[in-house]
């Protein structure tokens, strides 16, 4: 009997689409087509690995799109993401406990805090974190004795007492521990880690005070890591400095300043005792601004502790043998609110221990800070206050509107021409200062302004020269960063400034032309920027919570992606800690007052981290041929449990094509694209790479993949590629 050709299905084909940038004939030397977000390239010109929409996925350096890491609050206490848990199962509950209860077991001496309670028949168990000791399988578990505070609002019948006072409450028996029988899935393991993290998170306090965090900086002092935060006090009348510690935020005292003249005989030293009659104080910082000790003409300022009796104008001595004249009484250092801090970490001597933090905020004087002493810097241009500060070629540069002032070499407190200091007029308002990497023969300082880019060549007063590089293009304040080249965010987008063998030594290029609509919307909203070197990323943040992350590899631009944080980044610092790991900390524009560690944990400080990307329409190399789709295989890479949502649109999302029936998909971001088809959830467990299979139906000439994730417990993972199983039907008919 002849074969029924009409009913025979055509052969099924496979076609693989690699997400992210498209590499040419080799990662090291081949050409690269940019991946990531692309809003402007025509569909047929866009390679299938690019995106038409993306949020909280980043372009991975080795290809694919990676779900970003989260962030979590920080004050020096153990991080929520460091939490672990144990499970204690009981035969039955005598008293059902609650999350947050502290429990103990007399037989083992073990203690812990409850992060989750299972009350299902046959599965009575507690997830415990912050445990000490090991629970055994036969001892009774009880709540640790609670206390009850007697007040008018919390009355307790007790005779002949005065309130308020605290009395212990009787311990409650929870149950007797038994051998664990419950089997944990990898999803439950991830969820319980998140529950344990919540217990740790509750212990981490905000920076004391009011309003947003105005500045944050990581520094290493004495081989230890510290994070410093600047925030207005509770009344909003002054700014205080706080240091992270194992006990949380610790206030840094600001001390006093006192001016002196005619210092001679011996050089005063930090740590000396300043004495004037019955008044004494410890000198915390010596700042000589002019003159010399040898010439008995030194002039400057001390930072001193508060004396028991105030100093006055007149003669004084130091414990190192210096004689000098005080100009008047000491003045308490008070930082006025209303500024926004930026910092430069610099070392004006050869030892690591002398690396210090230099900063300014546009409201107060610039300053030097060594972890304990805040030392205001006077330049002689007062009462103007600097808005930008940068250490370069052993000079400290400070900008005042269109004036660029610099100190003498190695002397951040001396600004006279005699000492090698000076001033450069730029002709435009300065927005960023940054040492340019890779200069050829002379040091170069990038000076970005509102509408001008300039470069300061030279190494000192004798040869410093400002050369305008580009009229018409400047930078938005706070956007200049060094990766392998220098990058800024301008009105035209992200601009890279590269070293060159050509005349002028530098060339520039605009990298984000294909997302110009987003650039136009966000160009006036920038708050700050940072880099993440291990991922090859330049990051810009905006006051509406959005961020733009650009990824680079081997000095090639791979693509851009968008993020959005519920707590908009207002100030940020990236650094390397004492263990050699990259760290980043930020303060938000809100008034919660927390400092957060970025790229840490699976959530947005315990909240849901919703992420998605919508690929380009993929024509599978045959744009005029219809295909019947059967299945998709999605390649996921990661090390822990992951879950994704998969959806797709057919035929340019045409309403003339039967799209799958839509259903409800909970997400805090709900663009129209989410309603185009049915969302199915797929789960994946593994340690390397494994496919996720998803059934597909429908016939069209193209397909657009849409993938999502949205929990508070899934760690970052990478979606590398998708393989479509389909058969070719027929050529599209003309209209």
C-alpha positions as CSV (number, residue, x, y, z in Angstrom):
1,X,0.0,0.0,0.0
2,X,1.5,3.4,-0.9
3,X,2.7,5.5,1.9
4,X,0.3,8.3,3.1
5,X,2.6,11.2,2.4
6,X,-0.1,13.8,3.3
7,X,-0.2,12.6,6.9
8,X,3.6,12.2,7.3
9,X,5.1,14.7,9.7
10,X,8.3,16.4,8.5
11,X,11.5,15.6,10.4
12,X,12.1,17.3,13.7
13,X,15.0,19.6,13.9
14,X,17.0,21.2,16.7
15,X,18.3,24.8,16.8
16,X,20.3,26.3,19.6
17,X,20.2,29.9,20.6
18,X,23.0,31.2,22.8
19,X,22.0,34.0,25.1
20,X,24.1,37.0,25.7
21,X,26.8,38.2,23.3
22,X,27.6,36.3,20.2
23,X,31.3,35.4,20.0
24,X,33.0,35.0,16.6
25,X,35.9,32.6,15.8
26,X,37.1,32.4,19.3
27,X,36.6,34.1,22.6
28,X,40.1,35.6,22.7
29,X,40.3,37.0,19.2
30,X,36.9,36.5,17.4
31,X,34.5,39.2,16.7
32,X,31.7,39.9,19.2
33,X,28.1,40.9,18.6
34,X,26.9,42.8,21.6
35,X,24.2,41.0,23.7
36,X,22.1,42.3,26.5
37,X,19.4,44.9,26.1
38,X,18.8,46.2,22.7
39,X,15.8,48.6,22.1
40,X,16.6,49.9,18.6
41,X,18.2,47.4,16.3
42,X,15.6,46.1,13.7
43,X,14.5,42.5,14.4
44,X,16.1,40.8,11.4
45,X,19.4,42.6,12.2
46,X,19.4,41.6,15.8
47,X,21.2,38.4,16.8
48,X,18.9,36.0,18.7
49,X,20.9,36.1,21.9
50,X,20.1,39.8,22.6
51,X,17.2,41.0,24.7
52,X,14.2,43.2,24.1
53,X,13.5,43.5,27.9
54,X,15.6,42.5,30.9
55,X,15.4,43.1,34.6
56,X,17.7,41.8,37.4
57,X,19.5,39.5,35.0
58,X,23.1,40.6,34.1
59,X,25.2,39.8,31.0
60,X,27.6,37.1,32.1
61,X,31.2,37.3,31.0
62,X,31.3,33.8,29.6
63,X,28.0,34.0,27.8
64,X,24.4,33.8,29.0
65,X,22.3,35.9,31.3
66,X,22.9,35.5,35.1
67,X,20.3,36.2,37.7
68,X,22.0,38.9,39.9
69,X,22.9,38.4,43.5
70,X,20.9,40.2,46.1
71,X,21.8,42.6,48.8
72,X,21.4,42.5,52.6
73,X,21.7,44.9,55.5
74,X,25.1,45.3,57.2
75,X,26.5,46.8,60.4
76,X,29.4,44.4,61.3
77,X,27.3,41.6,62.8
78,X,27.2,38.2,61.1
79,X,25.6,38.5,57.6
80,X,22.2,37.0,57.0
81,X,23.6,35.0,54.2
82,X,26.1,33.4,56.6
83,X,23.2,31.8,58.5
84,X,23.0,28.0,58.9
85,X,20.3,25.8,60.4
86,X,19.7,22.5,62.1
87,X,16.4,20.6,62.4
88,X,15.1,19.2,65.7
89,X,12.2,16.9,65.3
90,X,9.9,16.0,68.3
91,X,7.5,13.2,68.9
92,X,4.6,15.7,69.4
93,X,4.2,19.3,70.5
94,X,3.4,19.8,74.2
95,X,3.5,23.5,73.4
96,X,3.6,24.7,69.8
97,X,6.5,27.2,69.6
98,X,6.8,30.3,67.4
99,X,9.4,31.7,65.1
100,X,11.8,33.8,67.1
101,X,11.5,31.7,70.3
102,X,14.8,30.7,71.9
103,X,14.9,27.1,72.9
104,X,17.3,24.9,75.0
105,X,17.8,21.3,75.8
106,X,19.0,20.5,79.3
107,X,20.3,17.0,78.4
108,X,22.8,18.4,75.8
109,X,23.1,22.0,76.9
110,X,22.3,23.1,73.3
111,X,20.5,26.3,72.5
112,X,19.1,27.9,69.4
113,X,16.5,30.3,67.9
114,X,13.5,29.0,65.9
115,X,13.4,30.1,62.2
116,X,10.6,27.9,61.1
117,X,8.0,25.6,62.7
118,X,6.5,22.6,61.0
119,X,3.2,21.5,62.6
120,X,2.2,18.8,60.1
121,X,1.1,15.4,61.5
122,X,4.1,13.1,61.6
123,X,6.4,16.1,60.8
124,X,6.7,18.0,64.0
125,X,10.0,19.8,63.8
126,X,11.7,23.1,64.3
127,X,14.3,24.7,62.1
128,X,16.9,26.3,64.4
129,X,19.6,28.8,63.8
130,X,22.1,30.6,66.0
131,X,22.7,27.2,67.7
132,X,25.3,26.5,70.3
133,X,26.0,22.9,71.1
134,X,24.4,19.9,69.6
135,X,20.8,18.7,70.3
136,X,20.5,15.0,71.2
137,X,17.6,12.8,70.1
138,X,16.1,12.0,73.5
139,X,16.1,15.2,75.6
140,X,13.2,17.5,76.2
141,X,13.3,20.8,74.3
142,X,12.0,23.8,76.1
143,X,11.6,27.5,75.6
144,X,14.3,29.5,77.3
145,X,12.8,31.3,80.3
146,X,11.2,34.5,79.1
147,X,10.8,37.7,81.0
148,X,7.8,39.8,81.6
149,X,8.1,43.6,82.2
150,X,5.4,45.0,84.5
151,X,4.2,48.4,83.5
152,X,0.8,50.2,83.5
153,X,0.3,48.9,79.9
154,X,1.4,45.3,80.9
155,X,-0.2,44.7,84.3
156,X,0.5,41.6,86.3
157,X,-1.1,40.8,89.7
158,X,1.7,41.1,92.2
159,X,1.2,42.5,95.7
160,X,3.4,45.2,97.3
161,X,5.6,46.0,94.3
162,X,6.6,49.1,92.4
163,X,6.5,49.0,88.6
164,X,8.1,48.8,86.2
165,X,10.1,45.7,86.9
166,X,10.9,42.4,85.2
167,X,10.1,38.9,86.4
168,X,11.1,35.5,84.9
169,X,8.4,33.4,83.3
170,X,8.2,29.7,83.6
171,X,9.8,27.6,80.8
172,X,7.5,25.9,78.5
173,X,8.1,22.3,77.4
174,X,8.0,22.0,73.6
175,X,8.5,18.3,73.2
176,X,11.0,15.4,73.3
177,X,13.5,15.3,70.4
178,X,13.5,12.1,68.3
179,X,15.5,10.8,65.3
180,X,14.9,13.0,62.3
181,X,12.7,11.3,59.7
182,X,11.8,14.3,57.5
183,X,13.5,14.4,54.1
184,X,14.5,17.8,52.9
185,X,14.3,18.7,49.3
186,X,16.8,21.2,47.9
187,X,13.9,23.7,47.6
188,X,13.1,23.3,51.4
189,X,16.8,23.6,52.1
190,X,17.0,26.9,50.3
191,X,13.8,28.1,52.0
192,X,15.1,27.2,55.5
193,X,18.3,29.0,54.8
194,X,16.3,32.1,53.9
195,X,14.3,31.7,57.1
196,X,17.4,31.4,59.2
197,X,18.8,34.5,57.4
198,X,15.7,36.4,58.6
199,X,16.6,35.7,62.2
200,X,20.1,37.2,61.6
201,X,18.7,40.1,59.6
202,X,16.5,41.2,62.5
203,X,19.6,41.8,64.6
204,X,21.2,44.2,62.2
205,X,20.3,47.8,63.0
206,X,20.3,50.9,60.7
207,X,22.8,53.6,61.1
208,X,21.5,55.8,64.0
209,X,20.1,59.1,63.0
210,X,17.6,60.5,60.5
211,X,17.3,60.8,56.7
212,X,19.2,58.8,54.2
213,X,22.7,57.6,54.5
214,X,24.9,60.3,53.0
215,X,28.1,58.4,52.4
216,X,29.6,55.0,52.9
217,X,33.2,53.8,52.7
218,X,35.0,50.5,53.3
219,X,38.6,50.8,54.7
220,X,41.2,48.5,56.1
221,X,42.9,49.8,59.3
222,X,45.2,47.7,61.3
223,X,44.5,44.7,59.1
224,X,40.8,44.8,59.9
225,X,37.9,45.6,57.7
226,X,35.6,48.5,58.7
227,X,32.7,50.2,57.0
228,X,32.0,53.9,57.8
229,X,28.6,55.5,57.3
230,X,27.7,59.2,57.4
231,X,24.2,60.1,58.5
232,X,22.4,63.1,60.0
233,X,21.6,62.9,63.7
234,X,18.1,62.2,65.1
235,X,17.3,65.9,65.0
236,X,18.8,66.4,61.5
237,X,21.1,69.2,62.9
238,X,24.5,67.7,62.3
239,X,26.1,64.7,60.6
240,X,27.7,61.9,62.6
241,X,30.2,59.2,61.5
242,X,29.6,55.6,62.5
243,X,31.9,52.6,62.3
244,X,30.8,48.9,61.8
245,X,31.8,46.5,64.6
246,X,31.0,43.1,66.0
247,X,28.5,45.0,68.3
248,X,26.9,47.0,65.4
249,X,27.4,50.7,64.7
250,X,29.8,52.6,66.9
251,X,30.0,56.4,66.9
252,X,33.3,58.1,65.9
253,X,33.9,61.2,68.0
254,X,34.7,64.3,66.0
255,X,36.9,66.2,68.6
256,X,37.9,69.8,68.2
257,X,40.2,72.0,66.1
258,X,42.5,74.7,67.4
259,X,44.7,77.0,65.2
260,X,48.3,77.8,66.1
261,X,51.2,79.9,64.8
262,X,54.9,80.3,65.4
263,X,55.5,76.7,66.1
264,X,59.2,75.9,66.4
265,X,62.0,74.2,68.4
266,X,60.6,70.7,67.6
267,X,58.0,69.2,65.4
268,X,54.7,68.5,67.1
269,X,53.5,64.9,66.7
270,X,50.2,63.1,66.6
271,X,49.6,61.7,70.1
272,X,51.4,64.6,71.9
273,X,49.8,66.3,74.9
274,X,49.0,70.0,74.3
275,X,49.4,72.1,77.4
276,X,48.6,75.6,78.3
277,X,48.6,76.3,82.0
278,X,46.0,74.0,83.5
279,X,44.5,73.1,80.1
280,X,45.6,69.9,78.5
281,X,44.4,67.8,75.6
282,X,45.7,65.0,73.3
283,X,46.7,66.0,69.8
284,X,45.0,63.6,67.4
285,X,46.2,65.2,64.1
286,X,48.9,67.8,63.3
287,X,48.1,69.8,60.2
288,X,50.8,72.3,59.3
289,X,49.5,74.5,56.4
290,X,52.4,77.0,56.0
291,X,55.9,77.8,57.2
292,X,58.5,75.6,58.8
293,X,59.4,74.3,62.2
294,X,63.1,75.1,61.6
295,X,62.2,78.7,60.8
296,X,60.0,79.0,63.8
297,X,57.2,80.0,61.4
298,X,55.0,76.9,61.2
299,X,51.3,77.7,61.0
300,X,48.4,75.2,61.1
301,X,45.7,73.5,63.0
302,X,45.6,70.7,65.6
303,X,42.7,68.2,66.0
304,X,42.5,67.8,69.8
305,X,40.4,66.0,72.4
306,X,38.2,68.2,74.6
307,X,40.2,69.7,77.5
308,X,38.9,70.0,81.0
309,X,39.5,73.7,80.8
310,X,39.2,75.5,77.5
311,X,42.3,76.8,75.8
312,X,42.8,80.5,75.0
313,X,44.9,82.6,72.8
314,X,48.5,82.6,73.9
315,X,51.6,80.5,74.4
316,X,51.4,76.7,74.7
317,X,53.7,73.7,74.5
318,X,53.5,70.0,73.4
319,X,55.0,67.0,75.1
320,X,57.5,66.6,72.2
321,X,59.1,70.0,73.1
322,X,57.3,72.3,70.7
323,X,56.6,75.8,71.7
324,X,53.9,77.6,69.8
325,X,51.1,80.2,70.1
326,X,47.5,79.3,70.1
327,X,45.1,81.5,68.1
328,X,42.2,81.1,70.5
329,X,40.0,78.5,72.1
330,X,39.3,75.1,70.6
331,X,36.3,74.8,68.3
332,X,34.2,71.6,68.2
333,X,34.0,70.0,64.8
334,X,30.4,70.0,63.6
335,X,29.4,68.6,60.2
336,X,26.5,70.4,58.7
337,X,23.8,68.2,57.0
338,X,22.6,68.5,53.4
339,X,25.6,67.3,51.5
340,X,26.5,64.1,49.6
341,X,29.8,62.5,50.4
342,X,32.3,61.2,48.0
343,X,35.7,59.7,48.8
344,X,39.2,59.1,47.5
345,X,41.4,56.4,49.2
346,X,45.0,57.5,49.0
347,X,48.4,57.0,50.6
348,X,50.8,60.0,50.8
349,X,53.6,57.9,52.2
350,X,55.0,54.4,51.5
351,X,53.4,52.4,54.2
352,X,50.0,50.6,54.0
353,X,49.1,51.8,57.5
354,X,49.1,55.4,56.3
355,X,46.5,54.9,53.6
356,X,43.7,57.2,54.5
357,X,40.2,58.3,53.5
358,X,39.8,61.7,51.9
359,X,36.4,63.1,51.4
360,X,34.0,66.0,50.8
361,X,30.3,66.6,50.5
362,X,29.8,70.1,49.0
363,X,28.7,71.5,52.3
364,X,31.6,71.1,54.7
365,X,35.4,71.4,54.4
366,X,37.2,68.5,52.8
367,X,38.7,66.1,55.2
368,X,41.2,63.4,56.0
369,X,40.1,60.4,58.1
370,X,42.2,57.5,59.5
371,X,39.5,55.5,61.1
372,X,39.5,57.4,64.4
373,X,40.3,61.1,63.7
374,X,38.4,63.4,61.3
375,X,40.7,66.2,60.2
376,X,39.2,69.1,58.3
377,X,41.3,70.5,55.4
378,X,41.7,74.2,54.8
379,X,43.1,75.3,51.5
380,X,43.0,79.1,51.8
381,X,40.1,79.3,49.5
382,X,37.5,79.2,52.3
383,X,34.6,79.6,52.8
384,X,34.2,77.7,49.6
385,X,33.7,74.0,50.2
386,X,34.8,71.2,47.7
387,X,32.3,69.0,45.8
388,X,34.9,66.6,44.5
389,X,38.2,65.2,45.8
390,X,40.9,62.9,44.3
391,X,44.4,61.9,45.2
392,X,46.7,62.0,42.1
393,X,50.4,61.9,41.7
394,X,51.0,62.6,45.4
395,X,48.8,65.7,45.2
396,X,45.3,66.0,46.7
397,X,42.9,67.7,44.2
398,X,39.7,69.4,45.3
399,X,37.2,71.0,43.1
400,X,35.1,74.2,43.8
401,X,32.6,74.7,41.0
402,X,35.0,75.4,38.1
403,X,38.2,75.8,40.2
404,X,40.6,72.8,40.6
405,X,42.8,73.3,43.7
406,X,45.7,70.9,44.4
407,X,48.0,70.5,47.4
408,X,51.8,70.3,47.4
409,X,53.3,66.8,46.7
410,X,52.9,64.5,49.7
411,X,51.4,67.3,51.8
412,X,47.5,67.1,51.7
413,X,47.3,70.0,54.2
414,X,49.5,72.5,52.3
415,X,48.2,74.5,49.3
416,X,50.5,77.4,48.7
417,X,52.6,77.7,45.6
418,X,55.7,77.7,47.8
419,X,54.9,74.2,48.8
420,X,54.0,73.0,45.3
421,X,50.2,73.7,45.5
422,X,48.2,75.6,43.1
423,X,44.9,76.2,41.3
424,X,43.6,75.5,37.7
425,X,40.6,77.3,36.2
426,X,38.5,74.9,34.1
427,X,35.8,77.2,32.7
428,X,33.0,74.8,33.4
429,X,31.5,73.2,36.5
430,X,33.5,70.1,37.5
431,X,31.4,66.9,37.9
432,X,34.0,64.2,38.3
433,X,37.8,63.6,38.9
434,X,39.6,60.4,38.1
435,X,43.1,59.2,37.4
436,X,43.1,57.8,33.9
437,X,44.6,54.3,33.5
438,X,47.3,53.3,31.0
439,X,48.7,56.7,30.2
440,X,51.9,56.6,28.1
441,X,54.5,59.0,29.3
442,X,53.0,61.4,31.8
443,X,50.4,61.1,34.5
444,X,46.9,62.1,33.4
445,X,43.9,63.2,35.5
446,X,40.5,63.1,33.9
447,X,38.4,66.2,34.6
448,X,34.8,65.9,33.6
449,X,32.5,68.9,33.6
450,X,28.9,69.6,32.7
451,X,29.6,69.8,29.0
452,X,33.3,69.4,28.7
453,X,35.9,66.7,29.1
454,X,39.5,67.7,29.9
455,X,42.7,66.1,30.9
456,X,45.4,67.4,33.3
457,X,48.8,66.2,32.1
458,X,52.0,66.5,34.2
459,X,53.3,65.5,37.6
460,X,53.4,68.7,39.6
461,X,53.1,72.5,39.8
462,X,55.9,73.0,37.2
463,X,54.2,71.1,34.4
464,X,50.5,70.6,35.3
465,X,48.5,71.5,32.2
466,X,44.8,71.3,31.5
467,X,44.0,70.2,28.0
468,X,40.4,70.2,26.8
469,X,39.7,66.9,25.1
470,X,36.0,67.3,24.1
471,X,33.7,70.3,24.0
472,X,30.0,69.3,24.2
473,X,30.4,66.1,26.2
474,X,30.9,65.9,29.9
475,X,29.6,63.6,32.6
476,X,26.8,63.3,35.2
477,X,28.3,63.8,38.6
478,X,29.3,60.6,40.4
479,X,29.5,58.5,37.3
480,X,33.3,58.3,36.6
481,X,34.9,54.9,37.2
482,X,38.0,53.0,36.2
483,X,37.7,49.4,34.9
484,X,40.3,48.6,32.2
485,X,39.4,52.0,30.7
486,X,37.6,55.0,32.3
487,X,33.8,55.2,31.9
488,X,31.3,58.0,32.6
489,X,27.6,58.4,32.1
490,X,26.7,61.4,30.0
491,X,23.6,62.6,28.3
492,X,24.5,60.6,25.2
493,X,25.0,57.4,27.3
494,X,27.9,55.6,28.7
495,X,31.2,56.9,27.2
496,X,34.5,55.0,27.5
497,X,37.7,57.0,27.4
498,X,40.5,54.7,26.1
499,X,44.3,55.2,25.9
500,X,45.5,55.5,22.3
501,X,48.7,55.7,20.3
502,X,47.2,58.6,18.4
503,X,47.8,62.2,19.0
504,X,46.2,63.2,22.3
505,X,46.8,59.7,23.8
506,X,43.0,59.1,24.3
507,X,40.0,58.2,22.3
508,X,36.4,57.9,23.3
509,X,33.3,55.9,22.2
510,X,29.7,55.8,23.2
511,X,28.7,52.3,24.1
512,X,24.9,52.4,24.7
513,X,23.5,53.8,21.5
514,X,21.1,50.8,21.2
515,X,19.4,51.6,24.5
516,X,19.1,55.4,23.9
517,X,15.4,55.6,24.9
518,X,16.4,54.3,28.4
519,X,19.3,56.8,28.5
520,X,17.0,59.7,27.7
521,X,14.7,58.8,30.5
522,X,17.4,58.3,33.1
523,X,20.0,60.9,32.2
524,X,19.0,63.3,34.9
525,X,18.4,60.7,37.6
526,X,21.9,59.4,38.3
527,X,22.9,59.1,42.0
528,X,26.2,57.2,41.9
529,X,28.3,54.5,40.2
530,X,30.6,51.6,40.9
531,X,32.5,48.8,39.3
532,X,32.6,45.0,39.9
533,X,35.9,43.8,38.6
534,X,35.5,40.0,38.9
535,X,32.4,40.3,36.7
536,X,33.9,43.0,34.5
537,X,31.0,45.4,35.2
538,X,30.5,49.2,35.2
539,X,27.4,50.0,37.1
540,X,25.3,53.2,37.2
541,X,22.5,53.8,39.7
542,X,19.5,56.1,39.5
543,X,17.2,57.6,42.1
544,X,14.1,55.7,41.0
545,X,15.8,52.4,41.9
546,X,17.0,51.4,38.4
547,X,20.6,50.5,37.6
548,X,22.4,50.1,34.3
549,X,25.1,47.4,34.4
550,X,27.5,47.1,31.5
551,X,29.7,43.9,31.2
552,X,33.1,43.7,29.6
553,X,35.5,40.9,28.9
554,X,39.0,41.1,27.4
555,X,38.5,44.8,26.9
556,X,35.4,44.2,24.7
557,X,31.9,45.4,25.5
558,X,29.5,42.5,25.9
559,X,26.2,44.2,26.6
560,X,24.0,46.1,29.1
561,X,21.3,45.0,31.5
562,X,18.9,46.7,33.8
563,X,18.4,46.1,37.5
564,X,15.9,47.6,39.9
565,X,16.3,47.7,43.7
566,X,13.4,48.4,46.1
567,X,15.9,50.5,48.1
568,X,17.4,52.9,45.5
569,X,21.2,53.2,45.7
570,X,22.2,56.7,46.8
571,X,25.8,56.2,47.6
572,X,28.1,53.2,47.1
573,X,31.7,52.0,47.7
574,X,33.4,49.1,46.1
575,X,36.7,47.8,47.4
576,X,38.9,44.8,48.2
577,X,38.7,43.5,51.8
578,X,41.6,42.2,53.9
579,X,41.0,38.6,52.6
580,X,41.4,39.8,49.0
581,X,37.7,39.5,48.1
582,X,35.7,42.2,46.3
583,X,33.1,43.9,48.5
584,X,30.5,46.6,47.9
585,X,28.4,48.6,50.3
586,X,25.7,51.1,49.7
587,X,23.3,53.5,51.4
588,X,19.8,54.0,50.0
589,X,18.0,57.2,49.1
590,X,15.2,56.3,51.5
591,X,15.1,57.2,55.2
592,X,15.4,53.7,56.6
593,X,19.1,54.4,57.3
594,X,20.5,50.9,56.5
595,X,23.8,50.2,54.9
596,X,23.6,47.2,52.5
597,X,26.2,44.8,51.2
598,X,25.6,44.3,47.5
599,X,26.1,41.0,45.6
600,X,25.3,39.2,48.8
601,X,22.5,36.8,49.5
602,X,19.6,35.6,47.4
603,X,17.1,38.4,48.1
604,X,16.6,42.1,48.3
605,X,17.2,42.3,52.1
606,X,14.7,39.5,52.6
607,X,12.3,40.6,50.0
608,X,11.5,38.9,46.7
609,X,14.0,39.3,44.0
610,X,12.0,39.3,40.8
611,X,14.0,38.9,37.6
612,X,13.2,38.3,33.9
613,X,14.5,38.7,30.4
614,X,12.6,38.7,27.1
615,X,14.7,37.5,24.2
616,X,14.8,38.8,20.6
617,X,12.5,37.2,18.1
618,X,14.4,34.1,16.8
619,X,13.7,33.3,13.2
620,X,15.9,30.1,13.4
621,X,17.7,31.3,10.2
622,X,14.6,31.0,8.1
623,X,12.5,34.1,8.6
624,X,10.1,33.2,5.7
625,X,9.3,29.6,6.8
626,X,6.7,28.5,9.2
627,X,7.8,26.1,12.0
628,X,5.8,23.9,14.3
629,X,7.3,23.9,17.8
630,X,7.3,20.9,20.1
631,X,9.7,21.4,23.0
632,X,12.4,23.7,24.4
633,X,15.5,22.6,26.3
634,X,16.8,25.4,28.5
635,X,20.4,25.2,29.8
636,X,20.9,26.4,33.3
637,X,24.2,26.7,35.3
638,X,24.4,27.0,39.0
639,X,25.3,25.4,42.3
640,X,22.1,25.3,44.3
641,X,18.4,25.0,43.8
642,X,16.9,27.1,41.1
643,X,13.4,27.7,39.6
644,X,12.5,29.5,36.4
645,X,9.4,30.5,34.6
646,X,9.3,29.9,30.9
647,X,7.0,31.5,28.3
648,X,7.2,32.3,24.6
649,X,5.5,34.4,22.0
650,X,5.0,33.3,18.3
651,X,4.9,35.2,15.0
652,X,6.0,38.6,16.3
653,X,3.3,38.2,19.0
654,X,0.6,38.6,16.4
655,X,-3.0,38.5,17.5
656,X,-3.7,36.6,14.3
657,X,-1.8,33.6,15.6
658,X,-3.3,31.4,18.3
659,X,-1.1,32.2,21.3
660,X,-1.3,29.9,24.4
661,X,-4.0,30.9,26.9
662,X,-2.7,33.3,29.5
663,X,-2.9,32.7,33.3
664,X,-2.1,34.6,36.4
665,X,1.7,35.0,37.2
666,X,2.5,36.9,40.4
667,X,5.2,39.5,39.9
668,X,6.0,42.9,41.2
669,X,6.8,43.9,37.6
670,X,4.0,43.4,35.2
671,X,4.7,44.6,31.7
672,X,2.3,43.7,28.9
673,X,4.6,41.0,27.7
674,X,3.8,38.8,30.8
675,X,0.2,38.4,29.5
676,X,1.1,37.1,26.1
677,X,1.1,33.4,26.9
678,X,0.9,30.8,29.6
679,X,3.6,30.6,32.2
680,X,4.8,27.2,33.4
681,X,7.2,26.8,36.3
682,X,10.1,24.4,36.0
683,X,12.4,23.3,38.8
684,X,16.0,22.4,38.6
685,X,18.5,20.9,41.1
686,X,22.2,20.3,40.4
687,X,25.7,21.4,40.8
688,X,26.9,22.1,37.2
689,X,24.8,22.3,34.1
690,X,21.5,20.6,33.3
691,X,18.7,21.1,30.9
692,X,15.1,22.1,31.8
693,X,12.6,20.7,29.3
694,X,9.4,22.7,28.4
695,X,6.6,21.6,26.1
696,X,5.7,24.0,23.3
697,X,2.8,24.2,20.9
698,X,2.0,26.5,18.0
699,X,3.2,27.3,14.5
700,X,4.9,30.5,13.4
701,X,7.9,31.8,11.5
702,X,9.6,33.0,14.7
703,X,9.6,32.5,18.5
704,X,10.5,34.9,21.4
705,X,11.6,33.3,24.7
706,X,10.7,34.9,28.0
707,X,12.2,33.6,31.2
708,X,11.7,34.6,34.8
709,X,12.5,34.0,38.4
710,X,10.9,35.4,41.5
711,X,11.6,34.3,45.1
712,X,13.7,35.4,48.1
713,X,15.6,32.2,48.5
714,X,17.1,31.2,45.1
715,X,20.8,31.9,44.7
716,X,22.2,33.4,41.4
717,X,22.2,31.1,38.4
718,X,22.9,31.5,34.7
719,X,20.7,30.7,31.7
720,X,23.1,30.0,28.9
721,X,21.1,28.8,25.9
722,X,17.9,27.3,24.6
723,X,17.4,24.5,22.1
724,X,14.1,24.5,20.1
725,X,12.7,21.2,18.8
726,X,10.6,22.0,15.7
727,X,9.7,20.9,12.2
728,X,9.7,23.1,9.1
729,X,6.2,23.5,7.6
730,X,5.9,25.7,4.5
731,X,7.0,29.1,3.2
732,X,5.0,32.1,4.3
733,X,2.5,33.2,1.6
734,X,2.4,36.7,0.3
735,X,-0.3,39.1,1.2
